[in-house]
């Protein structure tokens, strides 16, 4: 399975241990699929129904083989088989539900979205990767999710508010030195901060400056 075209995520995946890349790819594919529901659904009730289907399908991975659905099959084989329950995966949907009516988003809802979407994803990925206790997984995941939301928001005011919160959270997370096992996640958080910073390394992921900075993170954890 491939995560939808995203060179940044592909680069981060290349940092992960080879044996764990399938699991991380499956988690990112789930995140992309849930995001696709929000992008393609105009009616909140329809979106809620689609998210509810995924919640039930993920929870069912704990007790039954996956249906003929590629994302669920990959999660079953590469994530649930390694000890992460489908119920835990389903908890990520709580974050996406916050976005069904984006005009109602306040600070508390933004933080809940970030915690359940990005925070949980990074915590799950960190467990699979063997991250160290010092790795700021949840904080980095929250910032990553907020940065993604800010980049895709159509409301300039909401985008600015979300961006400011994302920058605060990501700056805090990236003050820490990441363990070797978790540096693929650190690279995702670092890239998200660059995307929002408006500085010289907020260029495309293939730019020499960006690649050099991410390579330094891969070597040093900073």
C-alpha positions in Angstrom: 0.0 0.0 0.0 1.1 3.5 -0.7 0.2 6.7 1.2 -1.3 9.2 -1.4 1.4 11.2 -3.2 3.2 13.2 -0.5 7.0 13.5 -0.9 7.4 14.8 2.7 5.8 11.7 4.2 7.7 9.5 1.8 10.9 11.1 3.1 9.9 10.7 6.7 9.1 7.0 6.0 12.6 6.5 4.6 13.9 7.5 8.1 11.9 4.7 9.8 13.5 1.3 10.4 12.9 -0.9 7.3 10.8 -3.5 9.3 8.5 -0.8 10.6 7.8 1.1 7.4 4.8 -0.9 6.5 3.2 -0.2 9.8 3.9 3.6 9.7 2.7 3.7 6.1 -0.6 2.0 7.1 -1.1 4.6 9.9 -0.5 7.4 7.4 -2.8 5.8 4.9 -5.6 5.7 7.5 -5.0 9.4 8.3 -5.2 10.2 4.6 -8.4 8.2 4.2 -10.1 9.9 7.1 -8.9 13.3 5.8 -10.4 12.5 2.5 -13.8 12.0 4.1 -13.7 15.5 5.4 -12.5 17.0 2.1 -15.2 15.3 0.0 -18.2 15.6 2.3 -20.3 18.7 2.4 -23.1 17.6 4.8 -22.0 17.0 8.4 -24.5 14.2 8.9 -23.1 12.3 5.9 -19.6 12.8 7.1 -20.6 11.6 10.6 -22.0 8.4 9.0 -18.9 7.8 7.0 -16.7 8.3 10.1 -18.9 6.1 12.2 -18.4 3.3 9.6 -14.7 3.6 9.9 -14.9 3.7 13.7 -16.8 0.4 13.7 -14.6 -1.2 11.1 -11.4 -0.3 13.0 -12.9 -1.6 16.3 -13.9 -4.8 14.6 -10.2 -5.5 13.8 -9.9 -6.7 17.4 -12.3 -9.6 16.9 -12.5 -10.4 13.2 -10.4 -10.6 10.0 -10.5 -7.3 8.0 -12.8 -6.9 5.1 -11.5 -6.5 1.5 -10.5 -2.9 2.1 -6.8 -2.2 1.6 -6.3 0.3 4.5 -8.0 -2.0 6.9 -6.1 -5.0 5.7 -2.7 -3.2 6.0 -3.6 -2.0 9.5 -4.6 -5.6 10.5 -1.4 -7.1 9.2 1.1 -4.4 10.2 -0.3 -2.6 13.2 -3.0 -4.7 15.0 -0.8 -7.8 14.6 1.9 -5.9 16.5 -0.2 -5.3 19.5 -2.1 -2.0 18.8 -5.8 -2.6 19.2 -8.3 -1.5 16.6 -10.2 0.3 19.3 -7.1 2.5 19.9 -6.9 3.2 16.2 -10.6 4.1 16.2 -9.9 6.8 18.8 -8.3 8.9 16.1 -11.7 9.5 14.6 -12.7 11.6 17.6 -10.3 14.2 16.3 -11.7 14.2 12.8 -15.2 14.6 14.1 -14.3 18.0 15.5 -14.0 19.2 11.8 -17.4 18.2 10.7 -18.6 21.8 11.3 -15.4 23.8 11.1 -17.2 27.1 11.6 -17.8 26.1 15.2 -14.2 25.3 16.0 -12.9 27.1 19.2 -9.6 26.7 21.0 -10.8 23.7 23.1 -12.1 21.9 20.0 -8.8 22.6 18.1 -6.9 21.2 20.9 -9.1 18.1 21.1 -8.8 17.6 17.3 -5.0 17.8 17.6 -4.8 15.5 20.5 -7.0 12.8 19.0 -5.8 13.0 15.4 -2.1 13.8 15.6 -1.3 13.1 19.2 -2.7 9.6 19.0 -1.1 8.9 15.6 2.3 9.8 16.9 1.9 7.9 20.1 0.9 4.8 18.3 3.7 5.1 15.7 6.2 5.8 18.5 5.1 2.6 20.3 5.6 0.6 17.1 9.0 2.2 16.5 10.3 1.8 20.0 10.5 5.5 20.8 12.2 6.6 24.0 10.2 8.0 26.9 11.8 11.4 26.4 10.5 11.7 22.8 7.8 14.4 22.6 5.5 12.3 20.6 2.1 13.6 21.6 3.1 17.2 21.5 4.7 16.8 18.1 1.7 15.0 16.7 -0.6 17.7 17.9 1.5 20.4 16.2 1.7 18.3 13.0 -2.1 17.9 12.9 -2.6 21.6 13.6 -0.2 22.6 10.9 -1.9 20.4 8.4 -5.3 21.9 9.3 -3.9 25.5 9.0 -2.5 24.8 5.5 -5.9 23.5 4.3 -8.2 25.9 6.0 -10.2 28.1 3.6 -11.0 30.7 6.3 -8.1 33.1 6.6 -8.9 34.0 10.2 -9.2 30.4 11.3 -6.1 29.5 9.4 -4.1 32.2 11.2 -5.4 31.2 14.6 -4.6 27.5 13.9 -1.2 28.4 12.5 -0.2 30.4 15.6 -1.2 27.5 17.8 0.7 25.0 15.6 3.9 27.0 15.7 3.8 27.2 19.5 3.3 23.5 19.9 5.8 22.5 17.2 8.5 24.9 18.6 8.0 23.3 22.0 8.3 19.8 20.6 11.4 20.4 18.5 13.3 21.8 21.5 13.9 18.2 22.5 16.5 15.7 21.1 14.7 12.8 19.5 15.8 9.2 19.9 17.1 7.5 16.8 14.1 5.2 16.6 11.6 8.1 16.5 13.4 10.5 14.2 11.0 9.7 11.3 8.3 11.3 13.4 10.5 14.1 14.4 11.2 14.8 10.7 7.4 15.0 10.1 7.1 17.6 12.9 10.1 19.5 11.7 8.8 19.6 8.2 5.4 20.8 9.5 7.1 23.7 11.3 9.1 24.7 8.2 5.9 24.7 6.2 4.4 27.4 8.5 7.5 29.4 9.3 7.9 31.4 6.1 11.7 31.2 6.3 14.4 30.0 3.9 13.7 26.3 4.5 10.0 26.5 3.9 10.8 25.6 0.3 9.6 22.4 -1.4 10.7 19.2 0.3 13.1 18.5 -2.5 15.0 21.8 -2.1 18.7 21.3 -1.0 18.2 23.5 2.2 15.2 21.5 3.3 16.9 18.2 2.7 20.0 19.3 4.5 18.1 20.3 7.6 16.1 17.1 7.7 19.3 15.1 7.2 20.9 16.9 10.2 17.8 15.9 12.2 18.2 12.3 11.1 21.8 12.3 12.2 21.6 14.3 15.4 17.9 14.1 16.6 17.8 17.9 16.8 
